[in-house]
Amino acid sequence: MLSSGRHPVHPAAAPADLSEDACRRLWLVRMSLVAMEGLIIFLAAGYGPLRLPLLALSLVLGLQFLLTVFMDRRIRAGGGMAQGEAFLHLLADAGAIATLVYLTGGYANPFVSLLLVPLILAASLFGARLIWAMAGAVALAYTLLMRYYQPLALEMSGAEAVNLHLLGMWLNFLLTAGLIALFIARLTATLRVRDAALAEARERALRDERLFALGMQAAAAAHDLATPVATLGLSLDELGETYAGDDELAPELATMSQQVKRMGKVLAALRTVAQAVPSQTDDAQAADAWLAELLRHWRELRADAEVELARAETGDAPPVRDEPLLNAALVTLLNNAADVGGSPILVRLGWDADAMRVEVLDRGPGLERAQEGKPAGWGVGLQLARTAMERVGGSLELEPRAGGGLCARLRVPLAAVGAVA
């Protein structure tokens, strides 16, 4: 059982139901157990001095096989399984093993230790109550087999009987070790996958927490700066009108006024994204028209950058709604491409039946590897862009561009930004 460092999970706190994967592991071990029992009976039946009740043994083995087939169909039909139901299956296995041992010499049979297999499976799947119940069941079965059993008819000397018993113990050890190793190997692989998923979830939660704090600070800063920037813009407009005829001051004031307006737009966009304001309208437009409009607004902020729009697909583009998180992620990529230089920036739009792709390609330095194999430049902006895409169910990928530069690819499901039906 997995637990945190401070709050260990008690076995009794195990989940009420077994997952489909756990049931599949249980079924595989049961099937292997039935095959192993059949192999042992086959080998023993071929040994001349042994006289086995083959009909009774075959009947018990057949019933156990039918239970295994039933379990397979049960898993296929319903996926998981209640712990109580799985416990009954293991209890039936313990009963089948005890019956086989009863028919072949009782507790003197070297294969009586197979009763431990259901207990091992129960210990790895159930809570404390069911584990102790299985331990009591197999202990009771072993105890009864010490008194009640059918002796084996052996046509051999005492020394040969001892050697046969030792050979059976050796074979039982090999088969049981292989059976347990099979189960533990699959269980360990499953735990590794789950541990990796939990570690990734913890990392994502920690990253989201840090980015949320950063977003709150950005929203607060945008709110605090909005009034001073607006006041500054009005003052510059008034100064521009006052000194409209001044050849020396008028151009400088006009430039300052443009920069202040740019700051206002940036702050407005920052407030919208930081507050995660959803689109207030269900109106949609074609994806190429939406992207062209976004690039037009971006050019107003980055007049120094050159950008080209291309389509990777033919035909009508899918309709999309305005999504602030997607817009913010795309603007971040455009700003990064403009900052590294290498104009013109190529923005390529593509789509399929399920998703829309937007690629931002530049001719900058590309993916320069920093320490620990991470791409240089994967800073706060790209972290925010990646988190924004994850919020809408999309993804952000970076890869080298053919001929030099970087290709940043946004992929977002149409279900997240498509037109409302």
VEXDREN-2710 file (C-alpha; in Angstrom, 1 decimal):
% VEXDREN-2710
k/r/px/py/pz
1/MET/0.0/0.0/0.0
2/LEU/1.2/3.5/-0.8
3/SER/1.2/6.1/1.9
4/SER/2.7/9.5/2.7
5/GLY/5.5/10.0/5.2
6/ARG/3.3/11.3/7.9
7/HIS/0.1/9.4/7.5
8/PRO/0.7/5.7/6.8
9/VAL/-2.3/3.8/5.4
10/HIS/-3.4/0.9/7.6
11/PRO/-4.1/-2.3/5.7
12/ALA/-7.7/-2.2/6.9
13/ALA/-8.1/1.0/5.0
14/ALA/-7.8/-0.8/1.6
15/PRO/-10.4/0.1/-1.0
16/ALA/-13.7/-1.7/-1.1
17/ASP/-13.3/-2.9/-4.7
18/LEU/-10.4/-4.3/-6.7
19/SER/-9.4/-2.6/-10.0
20/GLU/-9.7/-4.4/-13.3
21/ASP/-5.9/-4.6/-13.4
22/ALA/-5.7/-6.2/-9.9
23/CYS/-8.4/-8.7/-10.9
24/ARG/-6.5/-9.6/-14.1
25/ARG/-3.3/-10.3/-12.0
26/LEU/-5.4/-12.5/-9.7
27/TRP/-6.9/-14.3/-12.7
28/LEU/-3.4/-14.9/-14.2
29/VAL/-2.0/-16.4/-11.0
30/ARG/-5.1/-18.6/-10.6
31/MET/-4.8/-19.9/-14.1
32/SER/-1.1/-20.6/-13.5
33/LEU/-2.0/-22.4/-10.3
34/VAL/-4.5/-24.6/-12.1
35/ALA/-1.9/-25.4/-14.8
36/MET/0.7/-26.2/-12.2
37/GLU/-1.7/-28.5/-10.3
38/GLY/-2.5/-30.3/-13.6
39/LEU/1.2/-30.7/-14.4
40/ILE/1.9/-32.2/-11.0
41/ILE/-1.0/-34.7/-11.4
42/PHE/0.2/-35.5/-14.9
43/LEU/3.8/-36.2/-13.7
44/ALA/2.6/-38.2/-10.7
45/ALA/0.2/-40.3/-12.8
46/GLY/3.1/-41.3/-15.1
47/TYR/5.1/-42.6/-12.2
48/GLY/4.3/-46.4/-12.0
49/PRO/4.6/-47.1/-8.2
50/LEU/2.0/-44.4/-7.4
51/ARG/-1.7/-45.2/-7.5
52/LEU/-3.7/-42.0/-7.7
53/PRO/-7.5/-41.5/-7.7
54/LEU/-7.3/-39.8/-11.1
55/LEU/-11.1/-39.5/-11.5
56/ALA/-11.6/-37.6/-8.3
57/LEU/-8.5/-35.4/-8.9
58/SER/-9.7/-34.6/-12.4
59/LEU/-13.1/-33.6/-11.1
60/VAL/-11.7/-31.2/-8.5
61/LEU/-9.2/-29.7/-11.1
62/GLY/-12.0/-29.3/-13.6
63/LEU/-14.2/-27.5/-11.1
64/GLN/-11.3/-25.1/-10.2
65/PHE/-10.8/-24.5/-13.9
66/LEU/-14.5/-23.6/-14.4
67/LEU/-14.3/-21.2/-11.6
68/THR/-11.3/-19.5/-13.2
69/VAL/-13.2/-19.3/-16.5
70/PHE/-16.2/-17.8/-14.7
71/MET/-13.9/-15.2/-13.1
72/ASP/-12.5/-14.2/-16.5
73/ARG/-16.0/-13.7/-17.9
74/ARG/-16.9/-11.8/-14.7
75/ILE/-14.0/-9.4/-15.2
76/ARG/-14.8/-8.9/-18.9
77/ALA/-18.4/-8.1/-18.1
78/GLY/-17.9/-5.8/-15.1
79/GLY/-14.3/-4.7/-15.0
80/GLY/-13.4/-4.6/-11.3
81/MET/-14.6/-6.9/-8.5
82/ALA/-15.7/-6.5/-4.9
83/GLN/-13.2/-7.7/-2.3
84/GLY/-15.7/-10.1/-0.8
85/GLU/-16.2/-11.7/-4.2
86/ALA/-12.5/-12.0/-4.8
87/PHE/-12.0/-13.5/-1.3
88/LEU/-14.6/-16.2/-2.1
89/HIS/-12.6/-17.1/-5.3
90/LEU/-9.4/-17.5/-3.3
91/LEU/-11.2/-19.4/-0.6
92/ALA/-12.5/-21.8/-3.3
93/ASP/-8.8/-22.2/-4.5
94/ALA/-7.8/-23.0/-1.0
95/GLY/-10.6/-25.6/-0.8
96/ALA/-9.5/-27.1/-4.1
97/ILE/-5.9/-27.4/-3.0
98/ALA/-6.9/-28.9/0.3
99/THR/-9.1/-31.4/-1.5
100/LEU/-6.3/-32.4/-3.8
101/VAL/-4.0/-32.9/-0.9
102/TYR/-6.6/-34.9/1.0
103/LEU/-6.9/-37.3/-1.9
104/THR/-3.1/-37.7/-2.2
105/GLY/-1.8/-38.4/1.3
106/GLY/-2.8/-35.4/3.4
107/TYR/-0.2/-33.4/5.3
108/ALA/2.6/-35.8/4.3
109/ASN/2.1/-34.6/0.7
110/PRO/5.0/-32.3/-0.2
111/PHE/2.7/-30.0/-2.1
112/VAL/0.6/-29.1/1.0
113/SER/2.5/-25.8/1.1
114/LEU/0.5/-24.7/-1.9
115/LEU/-2.1/-23.6/0.6
116/LEU/0.1/-20.6/1.2
117/VAL/-0.5/-19.3/-2.4
118/PRO/-4.1/-18.1/-1.6
119/LEU/-2.8/-16.5/1.6
120/ILE/-0.1/-14.6/-0.3
121/LEU/-2.6/-13.4/-2.9
122/ALA/-5.0/-12.2/-0.1
123/ALA/-2.1/-10.4/1.7
124/SER/-1.4/-8.4/-1.4
125/LEU/-5.0/-7.5/-2.3
126/PHE/-7.1/-7.3/0.8
127/GLY/-7.4/-5.5/4.1
128/ALA/-6.4/-6.9/7.5
129/ARG/-9.7/-8.6/8.2
130/LEU/-9.8/-10.6/5.1
131/ILE/-6.1/-11.5/5.3
132/TRP/-6.6/-12.9/8.8
133/ALA/-9.7/-14.7/7.6
134/MET/-7.7/-16.4/4.8
135/ALA/-4.9/-17.2/7.3
136/GLY/-7.4/-18.9/9.6
137/ALA/-8.9/-20.8/6.7
138/VAL/-5.6/-22.3/5.3
139/ALA/-4.4/-23.0/8.9
140/LEU/-7.6/-24.9/9.6
141/ALA/-7.3/-26.8/6.3
142/TYR/-3.7/-27.8/7.1
143/THR/-4.7/-28.9/10.7
144/LEU/-7.6/-31.1/9.4
145/LEU/-5.3/-32.6/6.8
146/MET/-3.1/-33.9/9.6
147/ARG/-5.9/-36.2/10.7
148/TYR/-8.2/-36.6/7.8
149/TYR/-6.8/-37.8/4.4
150/GLN/-6.6/-40.7/2.1
151/PRO/-3.2/-42.5/2.3
152/LEU/-1.4/-43.0/-1.0
153/ALA/-0.9/-46.5/-2.3
154/LEU/2.9/-46.8/-2.8
155/GLU/4.5/-49.9/-4.3
156/MET/8.0/-49.1/-3.3
157/SER/10.5/-49.4/-0.4
158/GLY/10.7/-46.9/2.4
159/ALA/14.0/-45.4/1.1
160/GLU/12.3/-44.9/-2.3
161/ALA/9.3/-43.3/-0.7
162/VAL/11.6/-40.8/1.2
163/ASN/13.4/-39.9/-2.1
164/LEU/10.1/-39.4/-3.8
165/HIS/9.0/-37.1/-1.0
166/LEU/12.2/-35.1/-1.3
167/LEU/11.8/-34.9/-5.0
168/GLY/8.3/-33.6/-4.6
169/MET/9.4/-31.0/-2.1
170/TRP/12.0/-29.8/-4.7
171/LEU/9.5/-29.6/-7.5
172/ASN/7.0/-27.9/-5.2
173/PHE/9.6/-25.3/-4.3
174/LEU/10.5/-24.5/-7.9
175/LEU/6.9/-24.2/-9.1
176/THR/5.7/-22.2/-6.1
177/ALA/8.7/-19.8/-6.4
178/GLY/7.9/-19.3/-10.1
179/LEU/4.3/-18.7/-9.3
180/ILE/5.0/-16.1/-6.6
181/ALA/7.7/-14.4/-8.8
182/LEU/5.2/-14.1/-11.6
183/PHE/2.6/-12.4/-9.4
184/ILE/5.1/-10.2/-7.5
185/ALA/6.8/-9.1/-10.8
186/ARG/3.5/-7.9/-12.2
187/LEU/2.5/-6.3/-9.0
188/THR/5.8/-4.5/-8.8
189/ALA/5.5/-3.2/-12.3
190/THR/2.0/-1.9/-11.6
191/LEU/3.3/-0.2/-8.4
192/ARG/6.1/1.4/-10.4
193/VAL/3.6/2.8/-12.9
194/ARG/1.4/4.1/-10.1
195/ASP/4.3/5.6/-8.3
196/ALA/5.4/7.4/-11.5
197/ALA/1.8/8.7/-12.0
198/LEU/1.6/9.9/-8.4
199/ALA/5.0/11.6/-8.7
200/GLU/3.9/13.4/-11.9
201/ALA/0.6/14.4/-10.3
202/ARG/2.5/15.8/-7.2
203/GLU/4.9/17.7/-9.5
204/ARG/2.0/19.1/-11.6
205/ALA/0.1/20.2/-8.4
206/LEU/3.2/21.9/-7.0
207/ARG/3.9/23.6/-10.3
208/ASP/0.2/24.7/-10.6
209/GLU/0.4/26.0/-7.0
210/ARG/3.4/28.2/-7.8
211/LEU/1.9/29.4/-11.1
212/PHE/-1.4/30.2/-9.4
213/ALA/0.5/32.3/-6.8
214/LEU/2.3/34.0/-9.7
215/GLY/-1.0/34.6/-11.5
216/MET/-2.5/36.1/-8.4
217/GLN/0.4/38.5/-8.1
218/ALA/0.2/39.4/-11.8
219/ALA/-3.6/40.1/-11.5
220/ALA/-3.0/42.3/-8.4
221/ALA/-0.1/44.1/-10.2
222/ALA/-2.3/44.6/-13.3
223/HIS/-5.1/46.0/-11.2
224/ASP/-2.8/48.4/-9.3
225/LEU/-1.1/49.6/-12.5
226/ALA/-4.3/50.2/-14.5
227/THR/-5.2/53.5/-13.0
228/PRO/-1.6/55.1/-13.1
229/VAL/-1.2/54.0/-16.7
230/ALA/-4.6/55.4/-17.7
231/THR/-3.8/58.7/-16.0
232/LEU/-0.4/58.8/-17.7
233/GLY/-2.1/58.2/-21.1
234/LEU/-4.5/61.1/-20.6
235/SER/-1.7/63.4/-19.5
236/LEU/0.3/62.4/-22.6
237/ASP/-2.7/63.0/-24.9
238/GLU/-3.2/66.5/-23.4
239/LEU/0.5/67.3/-23.8
240/GLY/0.4/66.0/-27.4
241/GLU/-2.4/68.5/-28.1
242/THR/-0.6/71.3/-26.3
243/TYR/2.7/70.7/-28.2
244/ALA/1.2/69.6/-31.5
245/GLY/3.2/72.2/-33.4
246/ASP/6.5/71.5/-31.6
247/ASP/8.7/69.6/-34.1
248/GLU/11.0/68.5/-31.3
249/LEU/8.5/67.4/-28.6
250/ALA/5.5/66.2/-30.7
251/PRO/7.2/63.1/-32.1
252/GLU/8.5/62.1/-28.7
253/LEU/5.2/62.6/-27.0
254/ALA/3.5/60.6/-29.8
255/THR/5.9/57.7/-29.2
256/MET/5.4/57.8/-25.5
257/SER/1.6/57.8/-25.9
258/GLN/1.8/54.7/-28.2
259/GLN/3.9/52.9/-25.6
260/VAL/1.5/53.8/-22.8
261/LYS/-1.4/52.5/-24.9
262/ARG/0.6/49.3/-25.5
263/MET/1.1/49.0/-21.7
264/GLY/-2.7/49.4/-21.2
265/LYS/-3.5/46.6/-23.7
266/VAL/-0.9/44.3/-22.0
267/LEU/-2.4/45.0/-18.6
268/ALA/-5.9/44.4/-19.9
269/ALA/-4.9/41.0/-21.4
270/LEU/-3.0/40.1/-18.2
271/ARG/-6.0/40.8/-16.1
272/THR/-8.2/38.7/-18.4
273/VAL/-5.9/35.7/-18.3
274/ALA/-4.9/35.9/-14.7
275/GLN/-8.5/36.0/-13.6
276/ALA/-9.3/33.1/-16.1
277/VAL/-12.3/35.0/-17.5
278/PRO/-14.2/32.7/-19.9
279/SER/-15.6/33.8/-23.1
280/GLN/-18.8/35.7/-22.6
281/THR/-20.3/34.7/-25.9
282/ASP/-20.9/31.5/-27.8
283/ASP/-20.2/33.3/-31.1
284/ALA/-17.6/31.4/-33.1
285/GLN/-15.6/32.2/-36.2
286/ALA/-13.4/30.2/-38.5
287/ALA/-10.0/29.2/-37.0
288/ASP/-8.1/31.0/-39.7
289/ALA/-10.1/34.2/-39.2
290/TRP/-9.6/34.0/-35.4
291/LEU/-5.9/33.5/-35.8
292/ALA/-5.6/36.4/-38.3
293/GLU/-7.4/38.7/-35.9
294/LEU/-5.2/37.7/-33.0
295/LEU/-2.0/38.3/-35.1
296/ARG/-3.4/41.7/-36.1
297/HIS/-3.7/42.7/-32.4
298/TRP/-0.3/41.3/-31.6
299/ARG/1.3/43.3/-34.4
300/GLU/0.0/46.5/-32.7
301/LEU/2.0/45.5/-29.6
302/ARG/5.1/44.3/-31.5
303/ALA/5.3/46.6/-34.5
304/ASP/9.0/45.7/-34.8
305/ALA/8.3/42.0/-35.5
306/GLU/7.3/40.5/-38.9
307/VAL/4.9/37.6/-38.9
308/GLU/3.4/35.4/-41.7
309/LEU/0.3/33.2/-41.5
310/ALA/0.1/30.0/-43.4
311/ARG/-2.4/27.0/-43.5
312/ALA/-1.3/23.4/-43.4
313/GLU/-4.7/22.2/-44.4
314/THR/-7.1/22.9/-47.3
315/GLY/-10.8/23.4/-47.1
316/ASP/-12.9/25.3/-44.5
317/ALA/-11.2/25.8/-41.1
318/PRO/-13.2/24.6/-38.1
319/PRO/-15.2/27.2/-36.1
320/VAL/-13.7/28.2/-32.8
321/ARG/-14.6/30.4/-29.8
322/ASP/-12.3/32.9/-28.2
323/GLU/-10.4/31.2/-25.4
324/PRO/-8.3/33.6/-23.2
325/LEU/-5.9/30.9/-22.1
326/LEU/-5.2/29.8/-25.6
327/ASN/-4.7/33.4/-26.7
328/ALA/-2.3/34.0/-23.8
329/ALA/-0.3/30.9/-24.6
330/LEU/0.0/31.8/-28.3
331/VAL/1.0/35.4/-27.5
332/THR/3.7/34.1/-25.2
333/LEU/5.1/32.0/-28.0
334/LEU/4.9/34.9/-30.4
335/ASN/6.7/37.2/-28.0
336/ASN/9.5/34.6/-27.4
337/ALA/9.9/34.2/-31.2
338/ALA/10.1/38.0/-31.6
339/ASP/12.6/38.3/-28.8
340/VAL/15.1/35.8/-30.2
341/GLY/15.0/37.5/-33.6
342/GLY/15.2/35.8/-37.0
343/SER/12.2/37.4/-38.6
344/PRO/9.9/36.7/-40.2
345/ILE/8.0/34.5/-37.8
346/LEU/5.9/31.8/-39.5
347/VAL/2.6/30.9/-37.8
348/ARG/1.1/27.7/-39.4
349/LEU/-2.5/26.6/-38.7
350/GLY/-3.6/23.0/-39.0
351/TRP/-6.4/20.8/-37.8
352/ASP/-8.0/17.3/-37.9
353/ALA/-11.3/15.9/-36.8
354/ASP/-10.4/16.1/-33.1
355/ALA/-7.9/19.0/-32.6
356/MET/-6.5/22.2/-33.9
357/ARG/-2.8/22.8/-34.2
358/VAL/-1.0/26.2/-34.2
359/GLU/2.8/26.2/-34.9
360/VAL/5.0/29.2/-34.2
361/LEU/8.3/28.8/-36.2
362/ASP/11.3/31.2/-35.8
363/ARG/14.9/31.3/-37.0
364/GLY/16.4/32.0/-33.6
365/PRO/19.1/29.9/-31.8
366/GLY/16.7/27.0/-31.4
367/LEU/16.7/24.4/-28.6
368/GLU/20.0/25.1/-26.8
369/ARG/20.5/22.4/-24.2
370/ALA/21.1/23.7/-20.7
371/GLN/22.0/21.8/-17.6
372/GLU/20.3/18.5/-16.9
373/GLY/19.2/18.2/-20.5
374/LYS/16.4/20.8/-20.2
375/PRO/16.0/23.3/-23.1
376/ALA/17.3/26.7/-22.4
377/GLY/14.7/29.5/-22.2
378/TRP/12.0/27.3/-20.7
379/GLY/11.2/30.0/-18.2
380/VAL/8.1/31.4/-16.5
381/GLY/6.4/32.4/-19.7
382/LEU/6.6/29.0/-21.3
383/GLN/5.7/27.3/-18.1
384/LEU/2.6/29.5/-18.0
385/ALA/1.9/28.7/-21.6
386/ARG/2.2/25.0/-21.0
387/THR/0.0/25.2/-17.9
388/ALA/-2.6/27.2/-19.8
389/MET/-2.7/24.5/-22.5
390/GLU/-3.1/21.8/-19.9
391/ARG/-6.1/23.7/-18.5
392/VAL/-7.9/23.5/-21.8
393/GLY/-6.9/19.9/-22.3
394/GLY/-4.2/20.7/-24.9
395/SER/-0.4/20.4/-25.1
396/LEU/2.7/22.5/-25.9
397/GLU/5.6/20.9/-27.7
398/LEU/9.0/22.3/-28.6
399/GLU/11.2/20.9/-31.3
400/PRO/14.1/22.1/-33.6
401/ARG/13.0/23.6/-36.8
402/ALA/14.5/22.3/-40.0
403/GLY/17.2/24.7/-41.2
404/GLY/17.7/26.2/-37.8
405/GLY/15.4/27.8/-35.3
406/LEU/12.5/26.5/-33.1
407/CYS/9.1/25.1/-33.8
408/ALA/6.6/25.6/-30.9
409/ARG/3.4/23.6/-31.4
410/LEU/0.2/24.2/-29.6
411/ARG/-2.4/21.4/-29.9
412/VAL/-5.9/22.0/-28.4
413/PRO/-9.0/19.7/-28.7
414/LEU/-11.8/21.2/-30.8
415/ALA/-14.2/20.2/-28.0
416/ALA/-12.5/22.8/-25.8
417/VAL/-12.6/25.7/-28.2
418/GLY/-15.1/24.6/-30.9
419/ALA/-18.4/26.3/-31.6
420/VAL/-21.3/25.4/-29.3
421/ALA/-23.7/23.0/-30.9
END
